[in-house]
C-alpha cells in the first residue's frame, strides 16, 4: 500500500473548536434600549384637582361677598331662600302659651299701632329695627295665642270716623316704604296666622323698584290677597334736601333754598296728590292714611316753624289718619279721641313675643291717663298681671337705651329715646285687684285738638318734670327739664323713625 493510500485511509484529525474570547466588562454602562415613558396622567389629574379645589373658594368669594355685604345681594339671597323654604309660623309650647295669656292685656275701643321696618337680613344697617322672620313669626303666633285681632289702617280710619267699631284687643301691624324684604317674608307668615298688615308705600319707588322695593305688580298681588292694606308714604319726598339756611333736612318738613312758604305748600300738595293718585290708579281705591317720612311732621327737623301748620293742612286734605313715632317711651293705645294727624306708632325691635305683649300692656296703662275719647267698656284683666305696679319701660331689658344725635344746634333725642336729662316715664300704679273687673276711665269727650302731637301722658308720680306738651304749662317748669322734642334744624339719623330710601337721596 502506498503512502498516498495510507494517507487517504487515515481518519482526519479532530478539529479543535476554540471558545470565544472572554469579554471584560466595559466600565461605562451600555446605553439601554429606549422604552416608552411611564404614564403621568394620574399624577397630573391629582395636581389639577388640588389646584381646582383651592381656586374654587376664590372664584366663589366675590359672589359670597356680594350676597353677604351688600343690601342688594342679601335681598337676592333672601329671595332664593324664601322660594326654596318659605318661613313657617312656630308652634308655641304650652308653657309659652300660658305665659303669653298671663301677660296679655285686654281692652276695647282702642288699637295698638306697631311699626316694623325690615323683615329678614339687616339689609340697611338699621340693626334692632330689622327683625328676623323667625322673630316676626313668634310675634304673630303669640298675638294669635292670646286672641289679639289685627286691623288695617283703613279699618281704624272707618272706626274713628264713627263706622264699624274696632274688635277687642285690636292691633295694627304696619310697615314702611314698600320694602321687598318685608312683604316677601311677612306675607306667608300673615297667611298662616290669618292676620293682616298695612304697608305705607313710596309711590315713586314702586314705579322704579329695582331690588330693594317691591314693584307695583307685586304690591297689587299682595293687595289682592286681602292681607295687605296699601297706604301712602309720599310719592318722592322720602329723602333729605339742602334746606334754606344750610344743612340737610327732610324734604317734607323744610323749605328748599330760595323756596317761599307758598311754593313749599304747592310742592307738598303736588307730591301727596301724586302718591294718592298712583295708589288709586293701581288698586282702585284712594288711601286714607299717611306715614310721615322719617317720622318728621314739622315739630322739629325744620327750618321754618310755619311749615308744621302748612303740612298739617295739606295732609288733612288727603287723609283721615297720619302716623309718626315720637316719644317711644310714652306711646299709648289709640282711640278716636286722639289727634288723628298725630297718631303714634311703637317701633318694634328684636323682642320676644312676651316682651311685645309687655309693651302693649304699658301702652294700655298709659292710655288710662291720656285718652281724650269716650271711656272704653270695662273689661276683665288677669289679677296676676294687674295686681302689681308696673315698672317703667326704660327698665325693661328689651327697651332701647337713650341715644342722641349730635347736631350743630344742640343734641336731638332719637325717636324711641327719652331726652338725656329727662328721667324714664314714671310707673303707672294700678290698685291691687279687689274686683275681677278693671274699668279704663277717661275725661269726657272733647273736640280733637287743633295741633299735634297730643299732650304727654298723665302719670301718678310727683310732678318733678312737666310732661311733654306743645303749649306752655300753667306753672313754670323746672329749669333743668327740657321739652321732649326741642325744635332743631338738624335731621334725626335715618333708621330710628324710618329710613332714607336708597337711590332717592
C-alpha positions as CSV (number, residue, x, y, z in Angstrom):
1,X,0.0,0.0,0.0
2,X,1.3,3.1,-1.0
3,X,1.8,6.0,1.3
4,X,-0.7,8.0,-0.5
5,X,-3.3,5.4,0.1
6,X,-2.5,5.3,3.7
7,X,-3.0,9.0,4.0
8,X,-6.3,8.7,2.4
9,X,-7.5,6.0,4.7
10,X,-6.2,7.7,7.9
11,X,-9.1,9.3,9.8
12,X,-9.0,13.1,9.8
13,X,-7.6,14.7,12.9
14,X,-10.2,16.2,15.2
15,X,-10.8,19.9,14.7
16,X,-10.5,21.9,17.9
17,X,-13.2,24.4,18.4
18,X,-11.9,27.5,20.1
19,X,-14.2,29.1,22.6
20,X,-15.0,32.7,22.0
21,X,-12.7,35.1,23.9
22,X,-14.0,36.3,27.2
23,X,-15.1,40.0,27.2
24,X,-14.1,42.1,30.0
25,X,-17.0,44.2,31.4
26,X,-17.0,47.7,30.0
27,X,-16.6,50.2,32.9
28,X,-19.0,52.6,31.1
29,X,-22.7,51.4,31.2
30,X,-24.0,50.5,27.8
31,X,-26.9,52.6,26.7
32,X,-30.2,51.0,27.5
33,X,-32.7,50.4,24.7
34,X,-35.3,53.2,24.7
35,X,-38.6,52.3,26.3
36,X,-41.8,54.3,26.4
37,X,-42.1,56.8,29.3
38,X,-44.2,55.8,32.2
39,X,-47.8,57.3,32.1
40,X,-48.1,60.6,34.1
41,X,-51.9,61.1,33.7
42,X,-52.8,60.1,37.3
43,X,-50.3,62.5,38.8
44,X,-51.4,65.3,36.6
45,X,-55.1,64.7,37.4
46,X,-54.4,64.9,41.1
47,X,-52.4,68.1,40.7
48,X,-55.2,69.7,38.7
49,X,-57.8,68.6,41.3
50,X,-55.9,70.1,44.1
51,X,-55.5,73.4,42.2
52,X,-59.2,73.4,41.4
53,X,-60.2,72.8,45.0
54,X,-58.0,75.7,46.1
55,X,-59.3,78.0,43.3
56,X,-63.0,77.2,43.8
57,X,-63.5,79.2,47.0
58,X,-61.5,82.1,45.5
59,X,-63.8,82.0,42.5
60,X,-66.9,82.0,44.7
61,X,-65.6,84.7,47.0
62,X,-66.9,87.7,45.0
63,X,-70.4,86.1,44.9
64,X,-70.4,85.3,48.6
65,X,-69.2,88.8,49.4
66,X,-72.0,90.3,47.2
67,X,-74.6,88.2,48.9
68,X,-73.4,89.0,52.4
69,X,-72.0,92.5,52.4
70,X,-74.4,94.4,50.1
71,X,-78.1,95.2,50.6
72,X,-79.0,94.1,47.0
73,X,-77.1,90.8,47.4
74,X,-78.7,90.0,50.6
75,X,-82.2,90.6,49.1
76,X,-81.4,88.3,46.2
77,X,-80.1,85.6,48.6
78,X,-83.3,86.0,50.7
79,X,-85.5,85.7,47.6
80,X,-83.8,82.4,46.8
81,X,-84.2,81.3,50.4
82,X,-87.9,82.1,50.6
83,X,-88.5,80.4,47.2
84,X,-86.8,77.2,48.4
85,X,-88.0,77.2,52.0
86,X,-90.8,79.7,52.9
87,X,-90.9,80.8,56.6
88,X,-93.4,79.0,58.8
89,X,-95.3,80.0,61.9
90,X,-93.7,78.5,65.0
91,X,-95.7,76.2,67.4
92,X,-95.7,77.6,70.9
93,X,-95.3,75.2,73.8
94,X,-98.0,75.0,76.5
95,X,-95.7,76.9,78.8
96,X,-95.2,79.7,76.3
97,X,-99.0,80.0,75.7
98,X,-99.6,80.1,79.5
99,X,-97.0,82.9,79.9
100,X,-98.5,84.8,77.0
101,X,-102.0,84.6,78.4
102,X,-100.8,85.8,81.7
103,X,-99.0,88.8,80.1
104,X,-101.7,89.8,77.6
105,X,-103.7,93.0,78.2
106,X,-107.4,93.2,77.5
107,X,-109.1,96.3,76.1
108,X,-111.8,97.5,73.8
109,X,-112.4,100.6,71.7
110,X,-108.7,101.2,71.1
111,X,-105.9,99.9,69.0
112,X,-102.2,99.3,69.4
113,X,-100.2,100.6,66.4
114,X,-97.0,98.8,65.8
115,X,-94.3,99.8,63.3
116,X,-92.0,97.3,61.7
117,X,-89.2,98.2,59.2
118,X,-87.4,95.3,57.7
119,X,-88.0,91.6,57.9
120,X,-85.1,89.3,57.1
121,X,-81.5,90.3,56.8
122,X,-80.2,93.6,58.3
123,X,-80.3,94.9,54.8
124,X,-79.9,98.6,55.6
125,X,-77.9,98.8,58.7
126,X,-80.8,99.6,61.0
127,X,-79.8,97.0,63.5
128,X,-82.6,96.4,66.0
129,X,-85.2,97.8,63.6
130,X,-84.8,94.8,61.3
131,X,-86.2,91.6,62.8
132,X,-85.7,88.0,61.6
133,X,-88.6,86.1,60.0
134,X,-88.4,83.7,63.0
135,X,-88.9,86.6,65.4
136,X,-91.8,88.1,63.4
137,X,-93.4,84.6,63.3
138,X,-93.1,84.4,67.0
139,X,-94.8,87.8,67.4
140,X,-97.7,86.6,65.2
141,X,-98.0,83.3,67.0
142,X,-98.0,85.0,70.4
143,X,-100.7,87.6,69.3
144,X,-102.8,84.8,67.9
145,X,-102.5,82.6,71.0
146,X,-103.9,85.4,73.3
147,X,-106.7,86.4,70.9
148,X,-105.3,89.7,69.6
149,X,-107.2,90.9,66.4
150,X,-105.2,92.6,63.6
151,X,-106.8,95.5,61.9
152,X,-105.7,97.7,59.0
153,X,-105.3,101.5,58.8
154,X,-108.5,101.6,56.6
155,X,-110.5,99.8,59.3
156,X,-109.1,102.1,62.0
157,X,-110.0,105.2,60.0
158,X,-113.5,103.9,59.5
159,X,-113.9,103.2,63.2
160,X,-112.6,106.6,64.3
161,X,-115.0,108.2,61.9
162,X,-118.0,106.5,63.5
163,X,-118.1,103.4,61.3
164,X,-117.7,99.8,62.3
165,X,-116.2,99.6,65.8
166,X,-112.8,98.0,66.3
167,X,-112.7,94.5,67.7
168,X,-111.5,93.9,71.2
169,X,-107.7,93.7,71.6
170,X,-107.1,95.3,68.2
171,X,-103.5,95.5,66.9
172,X,-102.4,97.3,63.7
173,X,-99.2,95.9,62.1
174,X,-97.6,98.5,59.9
175,X,-94.6,98.6,57.6
176,X,-93.0,101.5,55.8
177,X,-91.5,102.1,52.3
178,X,-92.9,99.2,50.3
179,X,-89.8,97.2,51.0
180,X,-89.5,93.9,49.1
181,X,-88.0,92.0,52.0
182,X,-90.7,92.9,54.5
183,X,-93.5,91.8,52.2
184,X,-91.7,88.8,50.9
185,X,-91.0,87.3,54.4
186,X,-94.1,88.7,56.2
187,X,-96.8,87.6,53.7
188,X,-96.5,83.8,54.1
189,X,-96.5,84.2,57.9
190,X,-99.5,86.5,57.8
191,X,-101.3,83.9,55.7
192,X,-100.6,81.1,58.2
193,X,-101.7,83.3,61.1
194,X,-104.8,84.6,59.4
195,X,-103.8,88.2,60.0
196,X,-103.4,91.4,58.1
197,X,-101.0,94.3,57.9
198,X,-100.7,97.8,56.4
199,X,-97.8,98.9,54.1
200,X,-97.1,102.6,53.6
201,X,-95.7,102.8,50.1
202,X,-93.3,105.3,48.4
203,X,-95.1,105.7,45.1
204,X,-92.1,106.7,43.0
205,X,-90.0,103.8,44.4
206,X,-92.7,101.3,43.5
207,X,-92.6,102.7,39.9
208,X,-88.8,102.1,39.7
209,X,-88.4,99.2,42.2
210,X,-85.0,97.7,41.4
211,X,-84.2,95.1,44.1
212,X,-84.9,96.9,47.3
213,X,-88.5,98.0,46.7
214,X,-91.5,95.9,45.7
215,X,-92.9,96.8,42.2
216,X,-96.4,97.9,41.7
217,X,-97.2,94.5,40.2
218,X,-96.0,92.8,43.4
219,X,-97.9,95.3,45.5
220,X,-101.1,94.7,43.5
221,X,-100.8,90.9,44.1
222,X,-100.2,91.4,47.8
223,X,-103.2,93.7,48.0
224,X,-105.5,91.2,46.1
225,X,-104.7,88.6,48.8
226,X,-106.7,90.6,51.3
227,X,-103.8,90.5,53.8
228,X,-102.3,93.9,52.9
229,X,-103.7,97.4,53.2
230,X,-101.7,99.8,51.0
231,X,-101.4,103.4,52.2
232,X,-99.3,106.5,51.4
233,X,-95.7,107.3,52.4
234,X,-95.4,110.2,49.8
235,X,-94.5,110.0,46.1
236,X,-91.0,111.3,46.0
237,X,-90.4,113.2,49.3
238,X,-88.9,110.3,51.3
239,X,-85.5,111.9,51.2
240,X,-83.5,114.8,52.5
241,X,-82.6,118.0,50.8
242,X,-80.3,121.0,51.2
243,X,-82.6,123.3,53.1
244,X,-82.9,127.1,53.2
245,X,-80.3,128.4,55.7
246,X,-78.0,125.4,55.1
247,X,-77.8,121.9,56.3
248,X,-79.7,118.8,55.2
249,X,-83.3,118.3,56.4
250,X,-86.2,116.0,55.5
251,X,-87.8,117.3,52.3
252,X,-91.3,117.2,53.6
253,X,-90.6,119.4,56.6
254,X,-88.2,122.0,55.2
255,X,-88.2,124.8,52.6
256,X,-85.6,124.4,49.9
257,X,-83.1,127.1,49.2
258,X,-84.9,130.1,47.8
259,X,-88.4,128.5,48.2
260,X,-91.2,130.6,49.6
261,X,-93.8,129.2,52.0
262,X,-96.4,129.2,49.3
263,X,-94.1,127.3,46.9
264,X,-93.5,124.8,49.7
265,X,-97.2,124.3,50.1
266,X,-97.6,123.7,46.3
267,X,-94.8,121.2,46.3
268,X,-96.2,119.2,49.2
269,X,-99.7,119.3,47.7
270,X,-98.4,118.0,44.4
271,X,-96.4,115.2,46.0
272,X,-99.3,114.0,48.2
273,X,-101.7,114.2,45.2
274,X,-99.3,112.2,43.1
275,X,-98.9,109.5,45.7
276,X,-102.7,109.1,46.3
277,X,-103.4,109.1,42.5
278,X,-100.9,106.4,41.9
279,X,-102.3,104.1,44.7
280,X,-105.9,104.7,43.4
281,X,-104.9,104.0,39.8
282,X,-103.2,100.7,40.8
283,X,-105.5,99.4,43.4
284,X,-108.8,101.1,42.7
285,X,-109.2,102.9,46.0
286,X,-107.7,106.1,47.4
287,X,-105.6,105.9,50.5
288,X,-107.0,107.2,53.8
289,X,-103.8,107.0,55.9
290,X,-100.3,108.6,55.8
291,X,-97.0,107.9,57.5
292,X,-94.6,110.9,57.8
293,X,-91.2,110.0,56.2
294,X,-88.6,109.7,59.0
295,X,-91.4,110.4,61.4
296,X,-90.9,114.1,60.7
297,X,-94.1,116.3,60.8
298,X,-92.6,119.8,61.4
299,X,-92.4,119.9,65.2
300,X,-88.6,119.7,64.7
301,X,-86.2,119.0,61.9
302,X,-87.4,122.1,60.1
303,X,-86.1,125.5,59.1
304,X,-89.4,127.3,59.3
305,X,-91.9,127.0,62.2
306,X,-94.7,127.8,59.7
307,X,-94.1,124.5,57.9
308,X,-95.8,122.5,60.5
309,X,-99.2,124.1,60.1
310,X,-99.0,124.1,56.3
311,X,-98.1,120.4,56.3
312,X,-101.0,119.6,58.6
313,X,-103.4,121.4,56.3
314,X,-102.2,119.5,53.3
315,X,-102.2,116.1,55.0
316,X,-105.7,116.8,56.3
317,X,-106.9,117.4,52.7
318,X,-105.8,113.9,51.7
319,X,-106.0,111.6,54.6
320,X,-108.1,110.7,57.7
321,X,-105.1,109.4,59.7
322,X,-101.4,110.3,59.9
323,X,-98.7,108.5,61.9
324,X,-95.3,109.3,63.4
325,X,-93.0,107.7,66.0
326,X,-92.1,110.4,68.5
327,X,-91.7,109.8,72.2
328,X,-91.4,106.0,72.1
329,X,-91.5,105.7,75.9
330,X,-95.0,107.2,76.3
331,X,-96.9,105.7,73.4
332,X,-100.5,104.8,74.5
333,X,-103.3,102.8,72.9
334,X,-105.0,104.9,70.2
335,X,-108.7,105.8,70.2
336,X,-111.0,108.2,68.4
337,X,-110.2,111.0,70.9
338,X,-106.6,111.3,69.8
339,X,-105.4,113.8,67.2
340,X,-105.8,111.8,64.0
341,X,-102.9,113.6,62.3
342,X,-100.5,112.9,65.1
343,X,-101.1,109.2,65.9
344,X,-98.0,107.5,67.3
345,X,-96.7,104.0,66.5
346,X,-94.5,101.8,68.6
347,X,-91.3,100.8,66.7
348,X,-90.9,97.1,67.2
349,X,-87.4,95.8,67.9
350,X,-85.9,92.4,68.3
351,X,-88.3,91.5,71.2
352,X,-89.6,88.1,72.2
353,X,-93.4,87.6,72.0
354,X,-93.8,88.1,75.7
355,X,-91.8,91.3,75.6
356,X,-94.1,92.6,72.8
357,X,-97.1,91.9,75.0
358,X,-95.5,93.8,77.8
359,X,-95.1,96.8,75.6
360,X,-98.7,96.6,74.6
361,X,-99.7,96.4,78.2
362,X,-97.7,99.5,79.0
363,X,-99.5,101.3,76.2
364,X,-102.8,100.3,77.7
365,X,-101.8,101.6,81.1
366,X,-100.6,104.9,79.6
367,X,-103.9,105.3,77.8
368,X,-105.8,105.2,81.1
369,X,-104.5,108.7,81.8
370,X,-104.2,110.2,78.3
371,X,-107.3,109.1,76.3
372,X,-109.3,112.1,75.2
373,X,-112.1,110.0,73.8
374,X,-115.0,108.1,75.3
375,X,-114.1,105.6,78.0
376,X,-113.8,102.1,76.6
377,X,-116.1,99.5,78.1
378,X,-115.0,97.8,81.3
379,X,-113.0,94.7,80.6
380,X,-111.6,91.9,82.7
381,X,-107.8,91.6,83.3
382,X,-106.0,88.7,84.9
383,X,-105.4,89.6,88.5
384,X,-101.8,88.3,88.3
385,X,-101.0,91.0,85.7
386,X,-102.9,94.0,87.1
387,X,-102.3,93.5,90.8
388,X,-98.6,94.6,90.7
389,X,-97.3,98.1,89.9
390,X,-95.7,98.3,86.5
391,X,-92.0,99.1,86.2
392,X,-91.0,102.0,83.9
393,X,-90.5,100.8,80.3
394,X,-86.9,102.1,80.4
395,X,-86.1,99.4,83.0
396,X,-87.1,96.6,80.6
397,X,-84.0,94.9,79.1
398,X,-85.7,94.9,75.6
399,X,-86.1,98.7,75.6
400,X,-83.6,100.7,73.6
401,X,-81.3,102.8,75.7
402,X,-81.5,106.5,75.3
403,X,-79.3,107.7,72.5
404,X,-78.8,111.1,70.9
405,X,-77.6,112.5,67.6
406,X,-75.2,115.4,67.8
407,X,-76.1,118.4,65.8
408,X,-74.9,121.9,65.2
409,X,-77.9,123.3,67.1
410,X,-77.6,121.0,70.1
411,X,-78.5,117.5,71.0
412,X,-81.5,115.9,69.4
413,X,-83.2,112.8,71.0
414,X,-83.6,110.0,68.6
415,X,-87.1,108.7,68.1
416,X,-87.6,105.9,70.6
417,X,-85.3,107.5,73.2
418,X,-86.1,109.9,76.0
419,X,-84.1,113.2,76.3
420,X,-80.8,112.6,78.2
421,X,-81.8,115.0,81.0
422,X,-85.3,113.5,81.5
423,X,-85.9,110.5,83.7
424,X,-87.7,107.5,82.4
425,X,-91.5,107.7,82.5
426,X,-92.9,107.1,85.9
427,X,-94.7,103.8,86.6
428,X,-98.5,104.0,86.3
429,X,-99.6,102.3,89.5
430,X,-102.8,100.2,89.3
431,X,-104.5,99.4,92.5
432,X,-104.5,95.7,93.6
433,X,-107.3,93.7,92.0
434,X,-110.0,93.7,94.6
435,X,-112.6,93.1,91.9
436,X,-112.3,90.9,88.8
437,X,-113.1,93.9,86.7
438,X,-110.9,96.9,85.8
439,X,-112.5,100.0,84.2
440,X,-110.5,102.1,81.9
441,X,-111.6,105.7,82.5
442,X,-111.0,108.9,80.6
443,X,-112.2,112.5,80.6
444,X,-115.5,113.3,78.9
445,X,-115.3,113.5,75.1
446,X,-114.0,116.7,73.7
447,X,-113.2,118.1,70.3
448,X,-110.0,116.8,68.8
449,X,-107.0,119.1,69.4
450,X,-106.2,121.5,66.7
451,X,-102.5,120.7,66.7
452,X,-100.4,117.6,67.2
453,X,-98.8,115.6,68.7
454,X,-101.2,115.0,71.6
455,X,-100.2,116.0,75.1
456,X,-98.0,113.7,77.0
457,X,-99.3,111.1,79.4
458,X,-100.5,111.9,82.9
459,X,-98.8,109.8,85.5
460,X,-99.1,109.3,89.2
461,X,-95.5,110.2,90.1
462,X,-94.7,113.6,91.8
463,X,-94.6,116.4,89.3
464,X,-90.8,116.7,89.2
465,X,-90.8,117.3,85.5
466,X,-93.5,118.6,83.2
467,X,-95.0,116.1,80.7
468,X,-94.2,116.6,77.0
469,X,-96.5,119.3,75.6
470,X,-96.7,121.7,72.6
471,X,-98.1,124.6,74.7
472,X,-96.7,126.4,77.7
473,X,-97.7,124.9,81.1
474,X,-99.8,126.9,83.6
475,X,-96.9,126.9,86.0
476,X,-93.2,127.4,85.4
477,X,-91.5,124.1,84.9
478,X,-88.1,123.3,86.5
479,X,-85.3,125.0,84.6
480,X,-83.4,121.7,84.2
481,X,-86.2,119.8,82.3
482,X,-86.2,120.5,78.5
483,X,-89.2,119.7,76.3
484,X,-89.5,116.2,74.9
485,X,-89.0,117.4,71.3
486,X,-86.9,120.6,71.2
487,X,-87.0,122.4,67.9
488,X,-83.9,122.0,65.8
489,X,-82.7,122.4,62.3
490,X,-80.8,119.1,62.3
491,X,-82.3,115.9,60.8
492,X,-82.6,112.9,63.1
493,X,-80.4,110.0,62.0
494,X,-82.1,107.7,59.5
495,X,-83.1,104.4,60.9
496,X,-84.8,105.5,64.1
497,X,-88.0,106.7,62.6
498,X,-88.0,105.1,59.2
499,X,-85.1,105.1,56.8
500,X,-83.7,107.2,54.0
501,X,-84.7,105.5,50.8
502,X,-81.7,104.2,48.8
503,X,-81.4,105.7,45.4
504,X,-83.8,108.6,46.3
505,X,-81.4,110.8,48.3
